[in-house]
């Protein structure tokens, strides 16, 4: 089964591909389809964006498509950056700018009030019209400065008290098991195992 990953984010491609290792699934990212126009992620929820991407690229490629929409929700910011996590500091902003803005917005917030969670929704669109969605959450806290060189996005600021490390400090195999995306993928893998041909 050839599975199109509806992203060009190298970090997401790496995590999704690692989670599907050992199964008869060949993954390709949107980099294999340079002529396809990107989807405007204008949904009000992660679910809406994931479903929109999966359906759009499924119709465009005629292949099974796995789409992800995920982000960071910070209690002290009333759930922000939320669905705008990748664009928190503006269109085209990178991880460094997004992290800097997050730290700025939390500069007056004490450690005890820096609770946050990563949330991910995965949508699998099949050529026969079936659509499956799963989600996953990972609870943590936001530090006052980044730690670690691994991961991507907000990982260097997202601290897991039970591990004493940020997401960026965890070994990839641990992160992929406990992260929001990893937990959603564990559910998705059960669906793939149930589908004929996978």
C-alpha positions as CSV (number, residue, x, y, z in Angstrom):
1,X,0.0,0.0,0.0
2,X,1.4,3.4,-1.0
3,X,0.4,6.0,1.6
4,X,0.7,9.7,0.9
5,X,1.6,11.7,4.0
6,X,-0.1,15.1,3.5
7,X,2.8,17.2,4.7
8,X,6.2,18.5,3.7
9,X,7.3,18.9,7.4
10,X,10.4,16.8,7.6
11,X,9.9,16.1,11.3
12,X,6.3,14.9,10.8
13,X,7.3,12.7,7.9
14,X,10.1,11.1,10.0
15,X,7.8,10.4,12.9
16,X,5.0,9.0,10.8
17,X,7.3,6.9,8.7
18,X,9.0,5.4,11.8
19,X,5.7,4.5,13.3
20,X,4.7,2.5,10.2
21,X,8.0,0.6,10.0
22,X,7.5,-3.1,9.7
23,X,4.2,-2.9,7.9
24,X,3.7,-3.3,4.1
25,X,3.2,0.4,3.7
26,X,5.3,2.6,1.5
27,X,5.1,6.3,2.6
28,X,5.7,9.3,0.4
29,X,5.3,12.9,1.4
30,X,3.9,15.8,-0.6
31,X,7.4,16.4,-1.9
32,X,6.6,13.6,-4.4
33,X,3.8,15.8,-5.8
34,X,5.3,19.2,-6.4
35,X,2.5,20.3,-8.8
36,X,-0.2,20.0,-6.1
37,X,-1.3,23.3,-4.6
38,X,-1.2,23.5,-0.8
39,X,-4.4,23.4,1.3
40,X,-5.5,26.6,3.2
41,X,-5.8,25.4,6.8
42,X,-8.7,27.6,7.7
43,X,-10.6,25.2,9.9
44,X,-11.6,26.2,13.4
45,X,-10.4,22.9,14.8
46,X,-7.6,20.4,14.3
47,X,-10.1,17.8,13.2
48,X,-11.5,20.1,10.5
49,X,-8.0,20.8,9.1
50,X,-6.9,17.2,9.1
51,X,-10.0,16.0,7.4
52,X,-9.8,18.8,4.8
53,X,-6.2,18.0,4.0
54,X,-6.8,14.2,3.8
55,X,-9.8,14.7,1.5
56,X,-8.1,17.2,-0.8
57,X,-5.0,15.3,-1.4
58,X,-6.8,12.0,-1.6
59,X,-8.9,13.3,-4.5
60,X,-5.8,14.9,-6.1
61,X,-3.6,11.8,-5.9
62,X,-6.2,8.9,-6.0
63,X,-4.1,7.3,-3.3
64,X,-4.7,6.7,0.4
65,X,-3.7,9.8,2.3
66,X,-2.8,10.4,5.9
67,X,-3.1,13.9,7.1
68,X,-2.1,15.4,10.4
69,X,-3.1,18.6,12.2
70,X,-1.6,19.2,15.5
71,X,-0.4,21.9,17.9
72,X,0.2,23.2,21.3
73,X,-2.5,24.4,23.7
74,X,-1.3,26.5,26.7
75,X,-3.7,27.0,29.6
76,X,-2.4,30.4,30.5
77,X,-3.0,31.6,26.9
78,X,-6.6,30.2,26.8
79,X,-5.6,27.4,24.5
80,X,-3.3,29.4,22.2
81,X,-1.5,29.0,19.9
82,X,-3.9,26.1,19.1
83,X,-4.7,25.6,15.5
84,X,-2.3,28.4,14.6
85,X,0.7,26.7,16.3
86,X,2.7,26.5,13.1
87,X,1.8,30.2,12.2
88,X,1.9,31.6,15.7
89,X,4.4,34.3,14.9
90,X,2.9,34.9,11.5
91,X,2.8,33.4,8.0
92,X,6.2,31.8,7.1
93,X,7.5,32.1,10.6
94,X,9.8,29.3,11.7
95,X,10.2,27.3,14.9
96,X,12.6,29.9,16.5
97,X,10.2,32.8,15.9
98,X,7.2,30.8,17.2
99,X,9.1,29.7,20.3
100,X,10.3,33.2,21.0
101,X,6.8,34.6,20.8
102,X,5.5,31.9,23.1
103,X,8.2,32.8,25.7
104,X,7.3,36.4,25.4
105,X,3.6,35.8,25.9
106,X,4.4,33.7,29.0
107,X,7.1,36.0,30.4
108,X,4.9,37.0,33.4
109,X,3.4,33.6,34.0
110,X,4.9,31.6,37.0
111,X,6.0,28.0,36.5
112,X,3.0,26.6,38.4
113,X,0.7,28.1,35.8
114,X,2.5,26.9,32.6
115,X,0.5,23.8,32.0
116,X,0.1,22.8,28.4
117,X,-0.6,19.9,26.1
118,X,0.2,18.8,22.6
119,X,-2.8,17.6,20.6
120,X,-2.9,15.8,17.3
121,X,-5.6,14.6,15.0
122,X,-4.8,12.1,12.2
123,X,-7.2,11.6,9.3
124,X,-6.9,8.7,6.9
125,X,-8.8,9.1,3.6
126,X,-9.1,6.0,1.4
127,X,-9.8,6.0,-2.4
128,X,-13.2,4.3,-1.8
129,X,-14.4,7.2,0.2
130,X,-13.9,5.9,3.7
131,X,-12.4,8.3,6.2
132,X,-11.0,7.4,9.6
133,X,-9.9,9.9,12.3
134,X,-7.9,9.4,15.5
135,X,-6.4,11.7,18.1
136,X,-3.8,11.9,20.8
137,X,-2.8,14.2,23.7
138,X,0.4,14.6,25.7
139,X,0.4,16.7,28.9
140,X,3.3,18.8,30.0
141,X,4.6,22.3,31.0
142,X,6.3,25.2,29.2
143,X,9.8,26.1,30.4
144,X,11.3,29.6,30.5
145,X,14.1,28.6,28.0
146,X,14.6,25.8,25.4
147,X,16.4,22.6,26.2
148,X,17.5,19.8,23.9
149,X,18.5,19.5,20.3
150,X,16.0,16.8,19.1
151,X,12.5,17.1,17.8
152,X,11.0,20.2,16.1
153,X,8.5,22.9,16.7
154,X,7.8,23.6,20.4
155,X,9.6,20.4,21.6
156,X,12.6,22.3,23.3
157,X,10.1,24.2,25.5
158,X,7.7,21.3,26.3
159,X,8.7,19.7,29.6
160,X,7.5,16.3,30.8
161,X,7.8,16.2,34.6
162,X,7.5,12.4,34.7
163,X,10.7,12.1,32.5
164,X,12.5,15.2,33.8
165,X,13.1,16.1,30.1
166,X,11.7,18.2,27.3
167,X,10.4,16.5,24.2
168,X,13.6,17.7,22.5
169,X,15.7,15.8,25.0
170,X,14.0,12.4,24.7
171,X,15.3,9.6,22.5
172,X,13.3,9.4,19.3
173,X,11.8,6.0,20.2
174,X,10.5,7.3,23.5
175,X,9.1,10.5,22.0
176,X,7.4,8.5,19.3
177,X,5.7,6.3,21.9
178,X,4.5,8.9,24.3
179,X,3.9,12.0,22.2
180,X,0.5,13.2,21.0
181,X,1.2,12.1,17.5
182,X,2.6,8.8,18.8
183,X,-0.5,8.1,20.7
184,X,-2.7,8.9,17.7
185,X,-0.5,6.8,15.5
186,X,-0.9,3.8,17.9
187,X,-4.7,4.0,17.2
188,X,-4.2,4.5,13.5
189,X,-1.9,1.4,13.3
190,X,-4.7,-0.7,14.6
191,X,-7.0,0.6,11.8
192,X,-4.3,-0.1,9.2
193,X,-3.8,-3.7,10.6
194,X,-7.5,-4.2,10.1
195,X,-7.7,-3.0,6.5
196,X,-7.2,-5.5,3.7
197,X,-3.9,-5.1,1.9
198,X,-2.0,-3.6,4.8
